[in-house]
């Protein structure tokens, strides 16, 4: 069990995979023949903040880069939390109203409803309300989904 949110989980999973890869690479180096393959490392120099943010020459991300990316994902999730919650509420409402709309369509197809004028008027009124409410909810769902998709694409880039 990992404490934290999904982004923290992804961060820890990536960190563990990189550690395992480094350990495997260390084992692989130990089994290679050493004759003539040793290259001394260049002395470490202090890197500026711009250089630290640049990807490492080997393509691996530094701990600071991974942390910054995890913080950016966490900030994005925090910004989108209320939008995601609203999207879930709209989805639940849409599902409920679509089901009721389908029930009313089936009910209005029966001849016995037309014999009871009060029930017919009630069903027709509810049908007309749902007929107007469903497109509005679908539009809101589309808008919320698009917002989340765009923010995720921009935040992940």
MIFIDREN-592168 format. One record per atom (N, C-alpha, C, O): chain; y, x, z; residue number from 1; atom name. Coordinates in steps of 0.2 Angstrom, whole numbers, plus 2048, in hexadecimal, padded with zeros to 3 digits. Each point is the difference from the previous one (the first is absolute). Layout:
- A,Y,X,Z,NUM,CA
...
END
This chain:
- A,7FA,804,800,1,N
- A,806,7FC,800,1,CA
- A,806,804,800,1,C
- A,801,805,804,1,O
- A,804,7FA,7F8,2,N
- A,806,804,7FF,2,CA
- A,806,7FB,802,2,C
- A,800,7FB,7FE,2,O
- A,804,807,807,3,N
- A,805,7FD,802,3,CA
- A,806,800,7FB,3,C
- A,801,806,7FD,3,O
- A,803,7F5,802,4,N
- A,805,800,7FB,4,CA
- A,7FF,7FB,7FA,4,C
- A,7FB,7FD,800,4,O
- A,80A,804,7FB,5,N
- A,7FF,7FB,7FB,5,CA
- A,7FC,803,7FA,5,C
- A,7FE,806,801,5,O
- A,802,7F6,7FA,6,N
- A,7FC,802,7FA,6,CA
- A,803,807,7FD,6,C
- A,7FC,804,7FE,6,O
- A,80A,7FD,802,7,N
- A,803,806,7FD,7,CA
- A,7FE,806,804,7,C
- A,7FE,805,7FD,7,O
- A,802,7FA,80A,8,N
- A,7FE,806,804,8,CA
- A,7F8,801,7FF,8,C
- A,7FE,806,800,8,O
- A,7FE,7F5,7FF,9,N
- A,7F9,801,7FE,9,CA
- A,7FF,804,7FA,9,C
- A,7FD,805,7FF,9,O
- A,807,7F9,7FB,10,N
- A,800,804,7FA,10,CA
- A,802,807,801,10,C
- A,7FD,805,7FD,10,O
- A,808,7FC,807,11,N
- A,803,807,801,11,CA
- A,7FA,804,804,11,C
- A,7FF,806,7FE,11,O
- A,7FE,7F7,807,12,N
- A,7FB,804,803,12,CA
- A,7FA,801,7FC,12,C
- A,7FD,805,800,12,O
- A,801,7F6,7FC,13,N
- A,7FA,801,7FB,13,CA
- A,802,806,7FB,13,C
- A,7FB,804,7FF,13,O
- A,80B,7FC,7FF,14,N
- A,802,805,7FB,14,CA
- A,800,807,803,14,C
- A,7FE,805,7FE,14,O
- A,804,7FB,809,15,N
- A,801,806,803,15,CA
- A,7F9,803,802,15,C
- A,7FE,806,7FF,15,O
- A,7FD,7F6,803,16,N
- A,7F9,802,801,16,CA
- A,7FD,802,7FA,16,C
- A,7FC,805,800,16,O
- A,805,7F8,7FA,17,N
- A,7FD,802,7FA,17,CA
- A,803,807,7FE,17,C
- A,7FC,804,7FD,17,O
- A,80A,7FD,804,18,N
- A,803,807,7FE,18,CA
- A,7FD,805,805,18,C
- A,7FF,806,7FE,18,O
- A,800,7F8,808,19,N
- A,7FD,805,805,19,CA
- A,7F9,802,7FE,19,C
- A,7FE,806,800,19,O
- A,7FE,7F5,7FE,20,N
- A,7F9,801,7FE,20,CA
- A,800,804,7F9,20,C
- A,7FC,804,800,20,O
- A,808,7FB,7FC,21,N
- A,801,804,7F9,21,CA
- A,801,807,802,21,C
- A,7FE,804,7FD,21,O
- A,807,7FD,808,22,N
- A,802,807,801,22,CA
- A,7FA,803,804,22,C
- A,7FF,806,7FE,22,O
- A,7FE,7F7,806,23,N
- A,7FA,803,803,23,CA
- A,7FA,801,7FB,23,C
- A,7FD,806,800,23,O
- A,802,7F6,7FB,24,N
- A,7FB,801,7FB,24,CA
- A,802,806,7FC,24,C
- A,7FC,804,7FE,24,O
- A,80B,7FD,800,25,N
- A,802,805,7FC,25,CA
- A,800,807,804,25,C
- A,7FE,805,7FD,25,O
- A,803,7FA,80A,26,N
- A,7FF,806,804,26,CA
- A,7F8,803,800,26,C
- A,7FF,806,7FF,26,O
- A,7FD,7F5,801,27,N
- A,7F9,802,7FF,27,CA
- A,7FE,803,7F9,27,C
- A,7FC,805,800,27,O
- A,807,7F8,7FB,28,N
- A,7FF,802,7F9,28,CA
- A,803,807,800,28,C
- A,7FD,804,7FC,28,O
- A,808,7FE,807,29,N
- A,803,806,7FF,29,CA
- A,7FC,805,803,29,C
- A,7FF,806,7FE,29,O
- A,7FE,7F8,808,30,N
- A,7FB,805,804,30,CA
- A,7FA,802,7FC,30,C
- A,7FD,805,801,30,O
- A,801,7F7,7FA,31,N
- A,7FA,801,7FC,31,CA
- A,801,803,7FA,31,C
- A,7FC,803,7FD,31,O
- A,80B,7FE,801,32,N
- A,801,803,7FA,32,CA
- A,800,808,800,32,C
- A,801,802,806,32,O
- A,7FD,801,7F5,33,N
- A,800,808,801,33,CA
- A,808,802,800,33,C
- A,804,7FD,7FD,33,O
- A,7FD,808,808,34,N
- A,806,802,801,34,CA
- A,803,806,7FC,34,C
- A,805,802,800,34,O
- A,7F6,801,7FC,35,N
- A,802,806,7FD,35,CA
- A,805,7FE,7FA,35,C
- A,7FF,7FC,7FC,35,O
- A,807,807,805,36,N
- A,805,800,7FB,36,CA
- A,804,7F9,800,36,C
- A,804,7FF,7FC,36,O
- A,7FA,7FC,808,37,N
- A,803,7FA,800,37,CA
- A,806,7FF,805,37,C
- A,803,7FA,800,37,O
- A,7FE,80A,805,38,N
- A,804,7FF,805,38,CA
- A,807,801,7FD,38,C
- A,802,805,7FD,38,O
- A,803,7F6,805,39,N
- A,807,801,7FE,39,CA
- A,804,7FF,807,39,C
- A,7FF,7FA,803,39,O
- A,805,80A,7FE,40,N
- A,804,7FF,807,40,CA
- A,805,7FB,7FF,40,C
- A,802,7FF,7FA,40,O
- A,7FF,7FD,80B,41,N
- A,804,7FA,800,41,CA
- A,807,803,800,41,C
- A,802,805,803,41,O
- A,803,7F8,7FA,42,N
- A,807,802,800,42,CA
- A,803,7FE,807,42,C
- A,7FD,7FB,803,42,O
- A,807,809,800,43,N
- A,803,7FF,806,43,CA
- A,803,7F9,801,43,C
- A,804,7FF,7FB,43,O
- A,7FB,7FE,80A,44,N
- A,804,7F9,801,44,CA
- A,807,801,801,44,C
- A,802,805,804,44,O
- A,802,7F8,7F9,45,N
- A,807,800,801,45,CA
- A,802,7F9,802,45,C
- A,7FD,7FB,7FF,45,O
- A,809,805,804,46,N
- A,803,7F9,802,46,CA
- A,802,7FC,7FA,46,C
- A,804,803,7FC,46,O
- A,7F9,7F7,803,47,N
- A,802,7FC,7FB,47,CA
- A,806,7FB,802,47,C
- A,800,7FE,805,47,O
- A,804,801,7F6,48,N
- A,805,7FB,801,48,CA
- A,7FD,7F9,800,48,C
- A,7FA,7FF,7FE,48,O
- A,80A,7FC,804,49,N
- A,7FE,7F9,800,49,CA
- A,7FE,7FE,7F9,49,C
- A,7FB,7FC,800,49,O
- A,808,806,7FB,50,N
- A,7FF,7FE,7F9,50,CA
- A,7F9,802,7FE,50,C
- A,7FC,7FD,7FD,50,O
- A,803,80A,805,51,N
- A,7F9,803,7FE,51,CA
- A,7FB,7FD,804,51,C
- A,7FA,7FF,7FE,51,O
- A,807,7FF,808,52,N
- A,7FB,7FD,805,52,CA
- A,7FE,7F9,7FD,52,C
- A,7FA,7FE,800,52,O
- A,80B,7FE,7FD,53,N
- A,7FE,7FA,7FD,53,CA
- A,7FC,800,7F9,53,C
- A,7FD,7FC,7FE,53,O
- A,804,80A,7FF,54,N
- A,7FD,801,7FA,54,CA
- A,7F8,801,801,54,C
- A,7FE,802,805,54,O
- A,7FE,7FB,7F6,55,N
- A,7F9,801,801,55,CA
- A,7FE,807,800,55,C
- A,803,804,7FD,55,O
- A,7F8,7FD,807,56,N
- A,7FD,807,801,56,CA
- A,7FD,802,7F9,56,C
- A,7FE,7FC,7FC,56,O
- A,802,80B,802,57,N
- A,7FE,802,7FA,57,CA
- A,7F8,7FE,7FE,57,C
- A,7FF,7FF,7FB,57,O
- A,7FD,800,80B,58,N
- A,7F9,7FE,7FF,58,CA
- A,7FF,7F9,7FE,58,C
- A,7FB,7FE,7FF,58,O
- A,80B,7FE,802,59,N
- A,7FF,7F9,7FF,59,CA
- A,7FF,7FC,806,59,C
- A,800,7FA,800,59,O
- A,7FF,809,805,60,N
- A,7FF,7FD,807,60,CA
- A,806,7FF,803,60,C
- A,805,804,800,60,O
- A,7FB,7F6,804,61,N
- A,807,7FE,803,61,CA
- A,800,804,807,61,C
- A,7FB,800,803,61,O
- A,80B,802,7FF,62,N
- A,800,802,807,62,CA
- A,800,7FB,805,62,C
- A,801,7FA,7FE,62,O
- A,7FE,808,808,63,N
- A,800,7FB,805,63,CA
- A,806,7FC,801,63,C
- A,800,7FA,801,63,O
- A,806,809,7FE,64,N
- A,807,7FD,800,64,CA
- A,800,7FB,7FA,64,C
- A,803,7FB,801,64,O
- A,7FB,807,7F9,65,N
- A,800,7FB,7FB,65,CA
- A,7FC,7FA,801,65,C
- A,802,7FA,7FF,65,O
- A,7F8,807,804,66,N
- A,7FB,7FA,801,66,CA
- A,804,7FC,806,66,C
- A,7FF,7FA,7FF,66,O
- A,804,809,806,67,N
- A,803,7FC,805,67,CA
- A,806,7FC,7FD,67,C
- A,801,7FA,802,67,O
- A,803,809,7FA,68,N
- A,805,7FD,7FD,68,CA
- A,7FE,7FA,7FB,68,C
- A,803,7FB,801,68,O
- A,7F8,806,7FC,69,N
- A,7FD,7FA,7FC,69,CA
- A,7FD,7FB,804,69,C
- A,801,7FA,7FF,69,O
- A,7FC,808,807,70,N
- A,7FE,7FA,804,70,CA
- A,805,7FD,803,70,C
- A,800,7FA,801,70,O
- A,806,809,801,71,N
- A,806,7FD,803,71,CA
- A,803,7FB,7FB,71,C
- A,802,7FB,802,71,O
- A,7FE,808,7F8,72,N
- A,803,7FB,7FA,72,CA
- A,7FC,7FA,7FF,72,C
- A,803,7FB,800,72,O
- A,7F6,806,801,73,N
- A,7FC,7FA,7FF,73,CA
- A,801,7FB,806,73,C
- A,800,7FA,7FF,73,O
- A,801,809,807,74,N
- A,801,7FC,806,74,CA
- A,806,7FC,7FF,74,C
- A,801,7FA,802,74,O
- A,804,809,7FC,75,N
- A,807,7FD,7FF,75,CA
- A,800,7FB,7FB,75,C
- A,802,7FA,801,75,O
- A,7FA,807,7FA,76,N
- A,7FF,7FB,7FA,76,CA
- A,7FC,7FA,803,76,C
- A,802,7FA,7FF,76,O
- A,7F9,807,805,77,N
- A,7FC,7FB,803,77,CA
- A,805,7FC,805,77,C
- A,7FF,7F9,800,77,O
- A,805,80A,804,78,N
- A,804,7FD,804,78,CA
- A,805,7FB,7FD,78,C
- A,802,7FB,802,78,O
- A,801,808,7F8,79,N
- A,805,7FC,7FC,79,CA
- A,7FD,7FA,7FD,79,C
- A,803,7FB,800,79,O
- A,7F6,806,7FE,80,N
- A,7FD,7FA,7FD,80,CA
- A,7FC,7FB,804,80,C
- A,7FD,7FC,7FE,80,O
- A,803,806,809,81,N
- A,7FC,7FC,804,81,CA
- A,802,7F8,800,81,C
- A,7FB,7FC,7FF,81,O
- A,80B,803,802,82,N
- A,802,7F9,800,82,CA
- A,7FF,7FD,7F9,82,C
- A,7FE,7FA,800,82,O
- A,803,809,7FA,83,N
- A,7FE,7FE,7FA,83,CA
- A,7F9,7FE,7FF,83,C
- A,7FE,7FB,7FD,83,O
- A,7FE,80A,806,84,N
- A,7F8,7FE,7FF,84,CA
- A,7FE,7FA,805,84,C
- A,7FC,7FC,7FE,84,O
- A,807,804,807,85,N
- A,7FF,7FA,805,85,CA
- A,802,7FA,7FC,85,C
- A,7FC,7FB,801,85,O
- A,80A,804,7FC,86,N
- A,802,7FA,7FD,86,CA
- A,7FC,7FF,7FA,86,C
- A,7FE,7FA,7FF,86,O
- A,7FF,80B,7FD,87,N
- A,7FC,7FF,7FB,87,CA
- A,7F9,7FD,802,87,C
- A,7FE,7FB,7FD,87,O
- A,800,807,809,88,N
- A,7F9,7FD,803,88,CA
- A,802,7F9,801,88,C
- A,7FB,7FB,7FF,88,O
- A,80A,803,804,89,N
- A,802,7F9,802,89,CA
- A,801,7FC,7FA,89,C
- A,7FD,7FA,800,89,O
- A,806,809,7FB,90,N
- A,800,7FC,7F9,90,CA
- A,7FA,7FF,7FD,90,C
- A,7FE,7FA,7FE,90,O
- A,7FD,80B,803,91,N
- A,7F9,7FF,7FD,91,CA
- A,7FD,7FA,804,91,C
- A,7FC,7FC,7FC,91,O
- A,804,804,80A,92,N
- A,7FD,7FB,804,92,CA
- A,802,7F9,7FE,92,C
- A,7FD,7FC,7FF,92,O
- A,80A,804,801,93,N
- A,803,7F9,7FE,93,CA
- A,7FE,7FE,7F9,93,C
- A,7FF,7FA,7FF,93,O
- A,801,80B,7FD,94,N
- A,7FE,7FE,7F9,94,CA
- A,7F9,7FE,7FF,94,C
- A,7FF,7FB,7FD,94,O
- A,7FD,808,807,95,N
- A,7F9,7FE,800,95,CA
- A,7FF,7F9,803,95,C
- A,7FC,7FC,7FD,95,O
- A,807,803,808,96,N
- A,800,7F9,804,96,CA
- A,803,7FB,7FB,96,C
- A,7FC,7FA,7FF,96,O
- A,809,807,7FE,97,N
- A,804,7FB,7FC,97,CA
- A,7FC,7FF,7F9,97,C
- A,800,7FA,7FE,97,O
- A,7FD,80B,7FF,98,N
- A,7FC,7FF,7FA,98,CA
- A,7FA,7FC,802,98,C
- A,7FE,7FC,7FC,98,O
- A,7FF,805,809,99,N
- A,7FA,7FC,802,99,CA
- A,802,7F9,801,99,C
- A,7FC,7FC,7FE,99,O
- A,809,803,805,100,N
- A,802,7F9,801,100,CA
- A,802,7FD,7FA,100,C
- A,7FF,7FA,7FE,100,O
- A,805,809,7FD,101,N
- A,801,7FE,7FA,101,CA
- A,7FA,7FE,7FC,101,C
- A,800,7FB,7FD,101,O
- A,7FB,809,803,102,N
- A,7FA,7FE,7FD,102,CA
- A,7FC,7FA,803,102,C
- A,7FE,7FC,7FC,102,O
- A,803,803,80A,103,N
- A,7FD,7FA,804,103,CA
- A,804,7FA,7FD,103,C
- A,7FD,7FB,7FF,103,O
- A,80A,806,801,104,N
- A,804,7FA,7FD,104,CA
- A,7FE,7FE,7F9,104,C
- A,800,7FA,7FE,104,O
- A,7FF,80B,7FE,105,N
- A,7FE,7FF,7F9,105,CA
- A,7FA,7FC,800,105,C
- A,7FF,7FB,7FC,105,O
- A,7FC,807,808,106,N
- A,7F9,7FD,800,106,CA
- A,801,7F8,803,106,C
- A,7FD,7FC,7FD,106,O
- A,807,804,808,107,N
- A,801,7F9,803,107,CA
- A,804,7FC,7FB,107,C
- A,7FE,7FA,800,107,O
- A,807,808,7FD,108,N
- A,804,7FC,7FB,108,CA
- A,7FC,7FE,7FA,108,C
- A,802,7FC,7FC,108,O
- A,7F8,807,803,109,N
- A,7FC,7FF,7FA,109,CA
- A,7FB,7FA,802,109,C
- A,7FD,7FD,7FB,109,O
- A,803,801,80B,110,N
- A,7FB,7FA,802,110,CA
- A,804,7FA,800,110,C
- A,806,7FF,801,110,O
- A,7F7,7FC,7FD,111,N
- A,803,7F9,7FF,111,CA
- A,801,7FD,806,111,C
- A,805,7FC,801,111,O
- A,7F8,805,804,112,N
- A,801,7FD,807,112,CA
- A,806,802,803,112,C
- A,803,7FC,804,112,O
- A,800,809,7FA,113,N
- A,807,802,803,113,CA
- A,805,7FB,7FD,113,C
- A,805,7FF,804,113,O
- A,7FA,7FF,7F6,114,N
- A,805,7FC,7FD,114,CA
- A,800,7F9,803,114,C
- A,805,7FC,7FF,114,O
- A,7F6,802,804,115,N
- A,7FF,7F9,803,115,CA
- A,805,800,807,115,C
- A,802,7FB,801,115,O
- A,7FE,80B,802,116,N
- A,804,800,806,116,CA
- A,807,803,7FE,116,C
- A,801,807,800,116,O
- A,804,7F5,7FF,117,N
- A,807,802,7FE,117,CA
- A,803,805,805,117,C
- A,803,805,7FE,117,O
- A,7FC,7FA,809,118,N
- A,803,805,805,118,CA
- A,7FD,807,7FF,118,C
- A,804,805,800,118,O
- A,7F5,7FB,800,119,N
- A,7FD,807,7FF,119,CA
- A,802,803,7FA,119,C
- A,801,806,7FF,119,O
- A,7FF,7F6,7FB,120,N
- A,802,803,7FA,120,CA
- A,807,803,800,120,C
- A,801,806,7FE,120,O
- A,804,7F6,805,121,N
- A,807,803,800,121,CA
- A,800,806,805,121,C
- A,804,805,7FE,121,O
- A,7F8,7FB,807,122,N
- A,800,806,804,122,CA
- A,7FD,806,7FD,122,C
- A,803,806,800,122,O
- A,7F8,7F9,7FC,123,N
- A,7FC,806,7FC,123,CA
- A,805,802,7FB,123,C
- A,800,806,7FE,123,O
- A,803,7F5,7FE,124,N
- A,805,802,7FB,124,CA
- A,806,804,802,124,C
- A,802,805,7FD,124,O
- A,800,7F9,809,125,N
- A,806,804,803,125,CA
- A,7FE,807,802,125,C
- A,804,805,7FF,125,O
- A,7F6,7FC,804,126,N
- A,7FE,806,802,126,CA
- A,7FE,805,7FA,126,C
- A,802,806,800,126,O
- A,7FB,7F6,7FB,127,N
- A,7FF,804,7F9,127,CA
- A,806,803,7FD,127,C
- A,801,805,7FE,127,O
- A,805,7F6,802,128,N
- A,806,803,7FD,128,CA
- A,803,805,804,128,C
- A,803,805,7FD,128,O
- A,7FC,7FB,80A,129,N
- A,803,805,804,129,CA
- A,7FC,807,7FF,129,C
- A,803,805,7FF,129,O
- A,7F7,7FB,800,130,N
- A,7FC,806,7FF,130,CA
- A,801,802,7F9,130,C
- A,800,806,7FF,130,O
- A,801,7F6,7FC,131,N
- A,802,802,7F9,131,CA
- A,806,804,800,131,C
- A,801,804,7FB,131,O
- A,804,7FB,809,132,N
- A,806,804,800,132,CA
- A,7FF,806,805,132,C
- A,803,805,7FE,132,O
- A,7F9,7FA,807,133,N
- A,800,806,805,133,CA
- A,7FB,805,7FD,133,C
- A,802,806,802,133,O
- A,7F9,7F9,7FB,134,N
- A,7FC,805,7FD,134,CA
- A,803,805,7FC,134,C
- A,7FF,806,801,134,O
- A,805,7F8,7FA,135,N
- A,803,805,7FC,135,CA
- A,805,805,804,135,C
- A,801,806,7FE,135,O
- A,802,7F7,806,136,N
- A,805,804,804,136,CA
- A,7FC,805,805,136,C
- A,802,806,800,136,O
- A,7F9,7F8,802,137,N
- A,7FC,805,804,137,CA
- A,7FD,805,7FC,137,C
- A,7FF,806,802,137,O
- A,7FE,7F8,7F8,138,N
- A,7FE,805,7FB,138,CA
- A,805,805,7FE,138,C
- A,7FF,806,7FF,138,O
- A,807,7F8,800,139,N
- A,806,804,7FE,139,CA
- A,801,805,806,139,C
- A,801,806,7FF,139,O
- A,7FF,7F7,807,140,N
- A,801,805,806,140,CA
- A,7FB,805,801,140,C
- A,801,806,801,140,O
- A,7F8,7F8,7FE,141,N
- A,7FB,804,800,141,CA
- A,801,806,7FB,141,C
- A,7FE,806,801,141,O
- A,803,7F8,7F9,142,N
- A,801,805,7FA,142,CA
- A,806,805,802,142,C
- A,7FF,806,7FF,142,O
- A,806,7F7,804,143,N
- A,806,804,802,143,CA
- A,7FE,805,805,143,C
- A,802,806,800,143,O
- A,7FB,7F8,805,144,N
- A,7FE,804,806,144,CA
- A,7FB,805,7FD,144,C
- A,800,806,802,144,O
- A,7FB,7F8,7FA,145,N
- A,7FB,805,7FE,145,CA
- A,803,805,7FC,145,C
- A,7FE,806,800,145,O
- A,807,7F8,7FB,146,N
- A,803,805,7FC,146,CA
- A,804,805,805,146,C
- A,800,806,7FE,146,O
- A,804,7F8,807,147,N
- A,803,804,804,147,CA
- A,7FC,805,804,147,C
- A,801,806,800,147,O
- A,7F9,7F8,802,148,N
- A,7FC,805,803,148,CA
- A,7FD,805,7FB,148,C
- A,800,806,802,148,O
- A,7FE,7F7,7F8,149,N
- A,7FD,805,7FB,149,CA
- A,806,805,7FE,149,C
- A,7FE,806,800,149,O
- A,808,7F8,7FF,150,N
- A,805,805,7FE,150,CA
- A,802,805,806,150,C
- A,800,806,7FE,150,O
- A,800,7F7,808,151,N
- A,802,805,805,151,CA
- A,7FA,805,801,151,C
- A,801,806,802,151,O
- A,7F9,7F7,7FE,152,N
- A,7FA,805,800,152,CA
- A,800,805,7FB,152,C
- A,7FF,806,801,152,O
- A,803,7F8,7F9,153,N
- A,800,805,7FA,153,CA
- A,805,805,801,153,C
- A,7FF,806,7FF,153,O
- A,807,7F8,803,154,N
- A,806,804,801,154,CA
- A,7FF,805,806,154,C
- A,801,806,800,154,O
- A,7FC,7F7,806,155,N
- A,7FF,803,806,155,CA
- A,7FA,805,7FF,155,C
- A,800,806,803,155,O
- A,7FB,7F9,7F9,156,N
- A,7FA,804,7FF,156,CA
- A,802,806,7FB,156,C
- A,7FC,804,800,156,O
- A,809,7FB,7FC,157,N
- A,802,805,7FB,157,CA
- A,803,806,802,157,C
- A,802,805,7FD,157,O
END
